[in-house]
Amino acid sequence: MELFMTICFIFLYCFIFFICKLFLQRRNQCYYILAYECYKAPEDQKLDTETCGKLIMRNKNLGLEEYRFLLQAMVNAGIGEETYGPRNVIAGTEESPTLPEALSEIDDIVFGTLDKLFAKTGVSPSEIDILVVTISMITSSPSIPARVINRYKMREDIKVFNLTGMGCSASVIAVDLVQNLFKTYKNAFALVVSSESLSPNWYCGKERSMMLPNILFRLGGCSMLLTNKRSLSNQAMLKLKHSVRIHAGESDEAYQSCTRIEDSQGYCGFFLTKSLPKAAAKAVAMNLRILVPKMVPLRELARYAIVSYWRSKSKTAPEVAGAGLNLKTGVEHFCIHPGGRAVIDGMGRSLGLNENDLEPTRMALHRFGNTSAAGLWYVLSYMEAKKRLKKGDRILMISLGAGFKCNNCVWEVMKDLEDVNVWEDCIGHYPVKSTSNTSFLEKYGWVNEQSKLN
């Protein structure tokens, strides 16, 4: 009997020890963003209507039908008059880009945001333990992370990661990578730098599906400082709650929906197929299937399951209002990748979001364009500038990328946020009533008339 009691006591002790250890381990796994800084290019790099018109007319490969297509795309893309483009494109040397031009563009973005980030936080470059750089479309030797380390004289034992080819969802992938690294490296600082290289990747051909990226993609970037130091929780802006990554590349249709290829004339560019919306929808559904149970209350999941079951059994039953899953029971704000007007509209319909939910994404696209991996942070910055983010609020970030990938995460706001960041000179003008570029139609509407005459 005594032996049995002893064994039971040992078993109970081990069980309690295991539970306590697991609790403390989870309790210590906290991931915070202390600050982030978005990039805003100089005024001379703005792509207003007149500049865009010159760029289009300068392309001698285009005919009247291509001009008409670009006109309609420009008007309906949701892009405004104040986005930014590469200097070589504005100067007219886009067909013969040089490496120095590409590196100069990246240096402006990376060093510009990092200088401000270090000044804002007071954290020294020598304190950084982990550096993750996500710039997909450029390769240099030494690498971009090496340029950062050399510029700021960082420590020799810094852990460095250079993520390429990850596309528009790269910054969320980097956050997920840092989260996993933080499980090993305690009390650490991590830098994430996300941007894209446009200078050597401007499409100069005439394939319609490859001209669209020229309309949507614009200059931008963002740097973020993350930490797992609990002692800095009172200084943190955001706390990472959940992160889920999905890769649908096993499907040929999804894999080929967004690829960088050469056209028949030898010009490189991104080829966007008609299956892209379908691939995106499938990837988002796969991701949310894992993420939703983590972020939505049990009562909402139960309601959704009951209503869905009833509707499946009753084929003649009328549509039930609110039968779809209500994500707003789990999060207050939606930070969707500003990939384009069609992407935003599709995400809004799929997730049951209203115009107020989609406003930050639409306005970020209108003001800054699709800045690839950095786009989510311009959306977040808009929310902050509009003073929407209050302590305790939760933010769902949804990012999409070629491959095809969907990477989402949920943040908790640690304090009321109201920094205007890159929106300082224009936040008072937003939201705009319409994101259609009517000024482009007014100036170049003659293209449509000429097309009709022919």
N, C-alpha and C positions, 0 to 999 in steps of 0.2 A: 504493500500500500504506500509506504514511504517512497519507494522507488518510482511508483506511478505519479505521486504528487510532485516529486522532484523533476521528472520528465515534463510534466504539465507546466510547472513553474518555469523551467528553462524555455519551453516552447512559447509560453506567454511573454517571457522577457524578450526573446528574439523577435517575436511579432511586434511588440510595442516599439522595440529599438528600430526595426525596419520601417514602421509607419512614421516614427519621429524623424528618421533620417530622410525619408522620402519627402515629408512635409517641409523640413528645413531646406532640402535641396531645391524644391520647387519655389519656396519662399525667397531663396537667394538668387533665383534666376529671373532677374528683372532687367529689362532692356529699355533704355531711355534715349530719346533724341534731346540733346541740350540746345541745339540751334541748327538752322539751315540757312543757306544764302543762295538766292537765284541770281542769274546773270541777266543784265540788261545792256545791250550793245549801244554804241554811240549813235547819235542822231543821223550821222552821215551814212549809216547802213540801213536806214529804213526803206522798206519796199512799199511805197505808196502806189497809187494808181498809175501815175505817170511813169515811175521807174519800172513797174511791172510791165506796162505796155511796151516800153523800149526793149526790155529783155525778150519779150515774145516776138516783136517785129524784127529783132536782130537775128532770130533763128531762120536762116535761109532754107532750112529743110522743110519748113511748114508751108502748106497750101491753104486755100481759103477755108476748106472744111476743117482743117486742124485749128485755124484761128477761131472759127466759130465754136468749136468744141471747147477750146480754152476759155473763151469769153463766158460761155454758159457755166463752166466749172468754176471760174473765178467768182462769178456773181453768187453762186449757190454754195460755195465751200464753207462759208461761215468765217472767213478770214477778213480782218479789217485792214485799215490803212497804215497801221503803225508797227507791223511786224518787221523783223530784221533778217537780212541776208548776208552771205559772204562777200567780202570786198572784191574778190576776183570775179565773181559773177556780176556785180554792179559795174566793175571796170571793163567787162567784156572779154576777159581772158579765161572763161570757164572751159573752153575746149582744150586748153593746154595748161592744166593746173600744175603747180610745182609743189614739192614737199615743203619748202620754207613757208609758202602761203598757207598750207594746211596746218603746219605746226604753229604758225603765228596765230591763226584762228583759235586753236586749242589752248595755247598759252594765255590768250586774253580771257577766255572763259574760265579755265581751271585756276590760274593764279589770281584772277580778279575776284572770284568767289571765295577762294581760300584766304586771301589777305583780309577780307572783310570778316570771315568766320573766325579767324584767330583773334582779330581785334575785338569782335563782339563778345567772345566767350572768355578771353583772357587766358586760354589754354595755349601753352607753348608747343610749337611743332616737335620739340624734343620729347614731349609727353605722349605722343601718339604711338600706340602699340600695333595697330592694324590699319593698313591702307588698302582700300578697294577702289579701283578705277574701272568704269564701264563706258568705254567709247568704242562702238562696234566697227566703224568703217575706216579705220586708219591703223596702220602698223608702222612703227618706227623702231630704230635701234640706235641708242638706248630707248627703252619703252617710255610711254607717258608716265607711269608711276616712278620710273627712275628720274625723269625730269623733275617731278614733284619733290622727290627725296633730295636731289641735288640742290634745288632752289631753296628749300627750307632747312637743309643740313640736318635731316632726321637721323635717328639712331641707327646703328648698324644691325641691331637685332629686330628691327621692325618687320612684321609679317606682311608681305606684299602679295596682292592678287590683281591680275589684269584680265578683266572679263571682256571678250570681244565676241561679235556676232550674236549678241543676246537681244538686240533690237530695242523696241520701245518699252519692254518690261524689265529692262536691265537693273534699274534702281531698286525695285522690289526684290529682285533676285539677290542683289548685293546686301540688302537688309537681312534677308533670310540667311545668307552666308555669314554675316556678322553675328547674327543670333546664335548660330551653331558654334562659331568660334568662341563666343563669350562663355560657352559651357566649359571650355578648357582654360581660357585666359580670364582670370578673375581681376576685378578692379582695374579694368582696362579702358582705354580710349580708342575709338575706331573712326576713321574718316572714310566717307563714301563720296566719290566724285563721279557724277553722271552727266554725259553730254553726247553729242554726235558730231561727226566731221562732215560738213557740207561742201567745203571748198573743192575737194577732188571727186565729188559724187553727184555733181549737177548733170542732169540728163540733157543731152543736146540733140536727140533724135526726134522722130515724129510719131512713134507708136503711142496711141492714146492712153493705154493702160499704164504706160511708163512715164507719161507726162504728168500724171496726177501728183506724184510725190513732189515735183517742183512747186506745185501750187500749195500743198499742205505743209511741207517741212520748212521750218524756219530755225534761225540761229537761237540757241539757248543752252542753259546748263545749270546745274545745281550741285552744291557741296553740303554735306551733312556731318555733324559731329554726334556720335553715339557713344554711350557708356553703359556699363553694368555696375557702376559704383552706387550702392544704395545711399551712401552719404550725400550724393548729389541729386537725390530725388526731388528735393525742394526747389532745385534750379531747373529741372527738366521741363520741357514743353509737352512732350508726348511719351507715353509708355506703350510698348508693343504688347498687345494681348494675344493675337493669333497671327499665324502666317501659313499659307497653303500654296504650294506650287504644283501646277499640272502641265504636262507636256504631251501633246497629241500628235507627235511626229511619226507615230507608227502608221498613221493614215496617210496614204499617198496624196489624197485630195487636200488634206490640211497642210501637209509638208510643202506642196507645190503652190499653195495659195498666195504666197508672198516670197518671191525669190529675186536675187540680183543676177541679171543675165546680160548678155550682149544682144542687141537687135540685129537686123539684117544688114545694117550699115556699119556695124562694129561699135556702136555707142553703148556704154554700160548704163544700166539703170534698174530700178525695181519694177518687176512685172507683177501686177496685181490681178489675180484671176477673179471670175465671177463667183467662185466658191469661197472667197474670203469671208463674207458675212456668215455663211453656214459653218465654216471652220471656227470662227470666233464664237458663235453661239454655242457650239458643241463644247469648246474648251471652257467657256464660262460655266456651263451647266455642270461639267465634270468637277470643276473647282468648288462651286457652291455646294455640291452634294457632300463635300467633306467639311467645308467651312461653316455652313449654316447651322448644323447641330451644335457647334462650339459657341456661336454668338447669339443665336435666337433663343428666347426663353422656352422652357418646356411646354408651357400652356399654349404657345403659338404653334409649336410643332404638333401637339395633340389636336388642336383645332384644325390645322391643315390636313392632318392624316384622316380625321373623321369626315371632313367635308369632301376630300378627294375620293374617299372610299364610297361615300353616298352618291357622288356624281358619276362614278364609274359604274355603279350598279343600276342607276336610273338614267337610261339613255334618253328618255323623253323629258327628264327634269329640266326646268328652265335654268338659265345661267344664274348662279348665286353671287350676289355682290360680295366682293371681298374674299372670294374662294381661293384666290392665289395667296401664296405665302407672303406675309407682311414683314419684310425685312426691317421696317422702321421700328419694330418692337425690340430689335437688337442693336441698332445703330441709329444715330441722329443725323449723320452727314455722309454724303456719298462723293468720293473723290475718284472720278472716272477719267481714264486716259483720254485726253483731248485729241484723238486720232483723226477726227473729221466729223462733219455734220451727220453723215449717215451712221457712223459708229455711235455717236451720242444718241441719236434718235432710236436706234435699235436697242441700245442698252436701256434706255428709258422705258421702252415698251416691255422689254423682257422682265425688268425688275419692278415694274409698277410704280415708277417714279413720276413726280409732277415737275412742272417747270421750275419751281423754287429749288427742288433737289438738283436739277440739271444746270441751273444758272451758273454756278462757279465754273463748270467745265466748258459751257458755251462761251463764257466771257474770256476764259483763258485762251481758248482757241482763237477768238476774235482779236484779242490784243497781242498775243505772242505766237500764234500758230501752233503747229504740231512740233514741239521741241524734243520729240523722241522720248528717251528715258527720263528726261527732266520734266516732262509735261505735268505729271501728277503734282509736283511741288509748286508749280505756278497756280494750279487749281487750289491747293491747300493755302497758298499765300493769299489768294483772293478771299477765301473764307475768313482768314485772319484779318485782312485789311477791312473787311465788312463787319468785323467784331461778332461773328457768328459763333466762334468757338469758345465755349464756356467750360469751366472745370467740371470734369465728370462726363462730358460728352464723349461719344465714341464715333470714330471715323472709319468707314470702309473704303480702302483703296483698291481699285480694280485696274490691273494693267494687262495689256495684250501685246504679244510680240510674235514675229515670224518664227516658224518652226513646226507646229504652231503652239504657242505657250499662253497660259493664263496664270498670272501670279497675283494673289490677293493678300492683303493683311488688314488687321483691325488695330487701330490706335485708340488709346484713352487720353483725353486732354487733361493735363496735370494742373493747369492754372488757366485763368482767362487770358486769351491771346488777342493781341490787337496791333501787332507790328505791320505796317503797310508795305514794308519790303520794296519790291520792284513796282508796286502799284501807286507809289507816292504821288506821282504827277498826274494820275488819271483816274484814281478810284472814285472821285466825285462824279465822273461822267458815266459810271457804270451802275447798274446794267443798262445796256442800250436796248431800245425797243425792238430793233431788227438787226440780225447779223448778216443779212444779205448785202453784198457790196454793190449798191445801186450806182455809186459814183463811177465804177468801172463800166457799167452798162451805159450810163449817160455819155461817157467819153468815147467808148468803142462800140456803141450799138450799131454803127454803120456796117460792121462786119456782117451782122444778121441781114441787113437790108441788101448788101451786095450779094450775099449767098442766095437770097430769094430771086434776085434779078438773073442770076446764072442758072 
